[in-house]
Amino acid sequence: MLSLNHGNYKRIFFFLVEEKKEEVEWEEEAAIRGENELWLAMVLRSKVLLGLKPAQLAAVCGSLVSEGIKVRPWKTTADKMKWELNYIYEASTTVINVISLLDEQRNSLLQLQEKHDVQIPCCLDSQFSGMVEAWASGLTWREIMMDCAMDEGDLARLLRRTIDILAQIPKLPDIDPLLQSNAMTASNVMDRPPISELAG
């Protein structure tokens, strides 16, 4: 199995470009930071993101960095644990549709990685996107936590991760200016107390 290193992923990258008959430049000096840089780069070059408003873009970015985030266990009357899955804040239809389209690209990349014996996660999970979208839309911390089935720490970690990836977008080469502008707007709106008080 290949490990995650620059040489291996660059080879997979060019193989993907050749298969898809796409023309994409590889910028070594400005690679986005993340567990699977190739997957993140593919998403951020996707034209489907251009029709999103800043809060919707934040929600999609949140779906890329939600690995390890969990819902909070609640005790039943029988003193057994259950997972509360009913969220007040669900992602908008637009966000869900975009994530569905991205899932097709994700499956293609996973197949290509498997073909080349590369096993690196490609995170894409819409479960918490509505929480990110709500925060990016201006809801207060008290409002968003009132009926939230997430621990404060998990939600804060998810929002911090989302801000971090949004903040990288304006610095990346060959990214559409509209996407860069929306990412900056979303990042600025989200980076407010108590999230702004956390270490990045």
Steps between C-alpha positions, in 0.01 A plus 500: 500500500633845411534752776389861475794682351548764237646272234229235519218749499646699217506179293136428584413862422640489148345160438164645598549798270590269213194280558264796532664683207519811714764772497594588855828646622679345795615774737750347738568809704138580581340162571200520728551354845284203592491125544441443130631800309409358160138452600479851643657646185251312282209637701624859498544491123145374450275744316201398715639711783473821301122521539515483879449785743768542769304312768429216257866482403588478868256213542657306214848564638378378837403169340865456398642532851242334725687174550498397866215736594220318680154556635442507873370187673180535698365271770162337454261417782645150497841655567627385163691718264355619172620741234285808450485555126229766476661831418316830486755638256508294185699598196316681223389311192766679296775378731371144502482498120857625466630243748318231302677612182834506679437148625514378142846655462602354833403150390704540182806606699459216748486253212815652350678488836402137543628423152840639600492350850473836672278503807436855615158618626293739291276661759153610386219492754191722489384402851628818665489738203182662626670599824782666306253672269303631798811648665618649170155653456538698821329297772634562848682235699209483745249450219701232325570306822146522640375176347824369363581131528871575491741579779623858500856382452417293192302781338771754576762266353294452184449874455870568559598240240254652253639848554852370448419349161301807392793723593730300273287542187586865422871410517482212251599546135261453210188527718208696360493856648131461589577189705790680668277794586221282639748298702643815654152629582398171660823476697463852636138444604577170671811619682318668788471424873515247644663330198744786436628459855620146427847425378512428127 
